[in-house]
């Protein structure tokens, strides 16, 4: 059975944090999926504060709907982050 994830918010990268990512929550078990600009992902957690304040988000729910310049910039930042953090690995897939 495949899980269905619902978009909650986009977390913009700040200095020292994960690259900009979209956060989706599983409708069945509340598992969080963190999707990056190259559509790779990791599973993680989102704080209660972030989830309850996610209504403030004004970004698109999927990366392909983002403005091209923003998407290209975030892909470049993600590549730099992965290059400088070799132990950071993501799974491939459509986010």
Secondary structure in CASP SS format (residue, H / E / C, confidence):
PFRMAT SS
TARGET T0000
AUTHOR 0000-0000-0000
METHOD secondary structure of the structure
MODEL  1
X C 1.00
X C 1.00
X C 1.00
X C 1.00
X E 1.00
X E 1.00
X E 1.00
X E 1.00
X E 1.00
X E 1.00
X E 1.00
X C 1.00
X C 1.00
X C 1.00
X C 1.00
X C 1.00
X C 1.00
X C 1.00
X C 1.00
X C 1.00
X E 1.00
X E 1.00
X E 1.00
X E 1.00
X E 1.00
X E 1.00
X C 1.00
X C 1.00
X C 1.00
X C 1.00
X C 1.00
X E 1.00
X E 1.00
X E 1.00
X E 1.00
X E 1.00
X C 1.00
X C 1.00
X C 1.00
X C 1.00
X E 1.00
X E 1.00
X E 1.00
X E 1.00
X C 1.00
X C 1.00
X C 1.00
X H 1.00
X H 1.00
X H 1.00
X H 1.00
X H 1.00
X C 1.00
X H 1.00
X H 1.00
X H 1.00
X C 1.00
X C 1.00
X C 1.00
X C 1.00
X C 1.00
X C 1.00
X H 1.00
X H 1.00
X H 1.00
X C 1.00
X C 1.00
X H 1.00
X H 1.00
X H 1.00
X H 1.00
X H 1.00
X H 1.00
X H 1.00
X H 1.00
X H 1.00
X H 1.00
X H 1.00
X H 1.00
X H 1.00
X H 1.00
X H 1.00
X H 1.00
X H 1.00
X C 1.00
X C 1.00
X C 1.00
X C 1.00
X C 1.00
X C 1.00
X E 1.00
X C 1.00
X C 1.00
X C 1.00
X C 1.00
END
